[in-house]
Every structure is written in structure tokens, then in C-alpha cells.
Amino acid sequence: MSGITIGDKVEVLDEAISGRVESIDGNMVTLITPDGFPMKYPIKELVKVEKGIKVSSFEVAQIKKEKEQPKRRQTPTVKPKERNAPKMEVDLHIHQLVKSSKGLSNFDILNLQLETAKRQLDFAMKKRIQKVVFIHGVGEGILKEELHYLFKKYDNLKYYDAEYQKYGLGATEVYIYQNG
């Protein structure tokens, strides 16, 4: 079978361990290391060594070579679903919400914008949309603050400034955690 017999000098394929074969019990080989420690290995994991030259088949040499090659570092993979997930955009500028803002107070406008944001957020959750970008503009930051206050009421989402290159400072992106 493998040509390994008691007294042979062997090396372990997976590890930098060598020694002399002390006993063979079925497929298990006990070897004694140069330090005098007995170690057991399956016979298929051992390579016979003669006069410093390894006597092995081509396959064993390939396996050893493969194990000596450094492992490629795994790059974190973004799931295609997450990478290509379309973002829902909600523009909260008042001229996008009503035909005319004439006669509306700042309080009325803010309430209309917040109601729209809440309605769209609930819609996104119901439709299992994971990312929603709320475009609020820069202005004095009142709408942005009110939106953040609204988002804090939800346990299953996180929010952060949206992509600066696309939206500048006038948008907040919401990520909705899907449960199940």
C-alpha cells in the first residue's frame, strides 16, 4: 500500500513534524519524534523519507506543494441582494409634496414633511425595502433633526448621512433591518 514500515523515517504532510515509525496499527501509525515524543497519524498523512530525499508519489508532492502555498486572504463579499438593492428615495422638499405652499406656515410645512416621511417609512417596512433615502435639503437643519427624532422611535433601523457625492449634506439614508 504506502510502503511505510516500522523503522522508516517519515514526515507528516500537514505539519512540520518528522520521526521514526514505531508501530503500525491498521491505518494508524505511531511515530517517535527526534525529541522522543510518540505521535499518532493516519498512514495517508505520512511521507517516507530516505537519505534526505522524499520518496513519494506525484500526488503526495502536489498535496504538499498546495499546503505550502500561502492562503489567499478572503475579501468580505457583499451579497448581491445587498449590493444591488435599489434605494427608495423620498424627496421632502415642500414643492415636491404640494402644488403650492402658499398660505402654509412653517409649522404646517414641517408637519406635512414629517407625515410624508413617516408614511413612506412605514410603506418601505411593509414592502421590505431595506434602504430609504430621505432628501431633506440643508436649510437650517430643523427637518433633519425632526427626522432623526422620528427614526429614533424605531428599533429595527439605523440612519446615517446619505452618500455625499450624490446628495451632498441634504439627505439621510435609513437602513431597515429585516426580521426573517
C-alpha positions in Angstrom: 0.0 0.0 0.0 2.1 3.0 1.1 5.5 1.3 1.5 5.9 2.6 5.1 7.3 0.0 7.5 8.5 0.1 11.2 11.8 1.9 11.5 11.2 4.2 8.4 11.9 7.9 8.7 8.7 9.8 7.8 7.3 13.3 7.6 3.7 14.5 8.3 2.1 16.2 5.3 0.1 18.9 7.2 2.7 19.8 9.8 6.4 20.3 10.2 6.8 17.0 12.1 9.0 14.1 11.3 10.1 10.9 13.1 10.7 7.2 13.0 7.8 4.7 12.7 7.5 2.8 16.0 4.3 0.8 15.2 1.6 0.4 12.6 -1.9 -0.5 13.8 -4.3 -0.7 10.8 -4.3 2.7 9.2 -2.8 4.5 12.2 1.0 4.9 12.6 2.8 5.8 15.8 6.0 7.7 15.2 8.6 8.9 17.6 9.8 12.5 17.0 13.5 13.4 17.3 12.6 14.8 20.8 11.3 11.4 21.8 7.6 12.1 21.7 5.2 9.4 20.4 2.6 10.8 17.9 -0.2 9.0 16.0 -1.2 9.8 12.4 -3.2 8.1 9.7 -0.9 6.4 7.3 -2.2 8.5 4.4 -0.9 11.7 6.0 2.7 10.4 6.1 5.5 10.5 3.6 8.5 8.2 3.7 11.9 9.9 3.7 15.1 8.2 2.6 18.6 9.8 2.8 17.1 13.3 2.8 15.1 12.7 -0.4 11.4 12.2 -0.1 10.2 9.1 -1.8 6.6 10.0 -2.7 4.2 9.8 -5.5 3.3 12.8 -7.7 0.0 13.3 -5.9 1.7 13.5 -2.5 4.2 16.1 -3.8 1.2 18.1 -5.2 -0.6 18.0 -1.9 2.5 19.1 0.0 3.1 22.0 -2.5 -0.6 23.0 -2.2 -0.4 23.1 1.6 2.8 25.2 1.5 1.2 27.9 -0.7 0.0 30.9 1.3 -3.7 31.1 1.6 -5.4 33.9 -0.2 -7.0 36.3 2.1 -10.7 36.3 2.0 -12.2 39.6 1.0 -15.6 40.3 2.6 -18.2 39.5 0.0 -21.2 41.8 -0.3 -24.3 39.8 -1.0 -25.6 40.5 -4.5 -29.0 41.3 -2.9 -27.5 44.0 -0.7 -25.2 45.4 -3.4 -27.9 45.9 -6.0 -30.7 46.7 -3.6 -32.4 49.7 -5.1 -32.7 52.6 -2.7 -36.1 54.2 -2.3 -35.8 58.0 -2.5 -38.2 60.3 -0.7 -37.8 64.0 -1.6 -39.3 66.0 1.3 -38.8 69.4 -0.3 -42.2 71.1 0.1 -42.6 71.9 -3.7 -42.4 68.1 -4.3 -45.2 67.4 -1.8 -47.9 70.1 -2.7 -48.8 72.1 -5.8 -48.5 75.4 -3.9 -47.1 76.1 -0.4 -48.9 79.5 -0.5 -50.7 80.1 2.8 -48.9 77.3 4.7 -47.0 78.3 7.8 -43.5 76.8 8.6 -45.2 74.6 11.2 -47.7 73.3 8.6 -44.9 72.6 6.1 -42.8 70.8 8.7 -45.7 68.6 9.8 -46.6 67.8 6.2 -42.9 66.8 5.5 -42.8 64.6 8.7 -46.1 62.9 8.0 -44.9 62.1 4.5 -41.6 60.7 5.9 -43.4 58.5 8.4 -45.9 57.3 5.8 -43.1 56.4 3.3 -41.0 54.7 6.1 -44.0 52.6 7.1 -44.6 51.7 3.4 -40.9 50.7 3.0 -41.1 48.5 6.0 -44.3 46.8 4.8 -42.8 46.3 1.3 -39.5 45.0 2.8 -37.4 47.8 1.2 -34.1 47.9 3.1 -32.8 51.3 2.2 -34.6 54.6 2.0 -33.0 57.9 1.3 -34.9 60.9 2.7 -33.9 64.1 0.9 -34.4 67.0 3.3 -32.1 69.6 2.0 -29.6 71.6 4.1 -31.5 74.7 5.2 -31.4 75.4 8.9 -31.4 71.7 9.8 -34.8 71.6 11.6 -36.3 69.0 9.3 -33.2 66.9 9.6 -33.3 67.0 13.4 -37.0 66.1 13.4 -36.4 63.2 11.0 -33.7 61.9 13.3 -36.1 62.2 16.3 -38.7 60.2 14.3 -36.1 57.5 13.3 -35.0 57.0 17.0 -38.6 55.8 17.7 -37.9 52.7 15.6 -35.9 49.8 17.0 -35.3 48.0 13.7 -33.4 50.7 11.7 -30.3 52.7 11.7 -29.8 56.0 9.9 -26.8 57.9 8.7 -25.8 60.7 6.2 -26.5 59.6 2.7 -23.8 59.3 0.0 -22.2 62.7 -0.1 -21.2 62.6 -3.8 -24.8 62.1 -4.8 -26.8 64.0 -2.2 -24.4 66.5 -0.5 -25.3 67.2 3.1 -29.0 67.4 2.4 -30.1 63.7 2.8 -30.3 60.9 5.4 -30.2 57.2 4.5 -32.2 54.8 6.6 -31.3 51.1 6.7 -34.2 48.9 7.8 -33.3 45.5 9.4 -35.5 42.8 8.1 -36.6 40.2 10.6 -36.8 36.8 9.0 
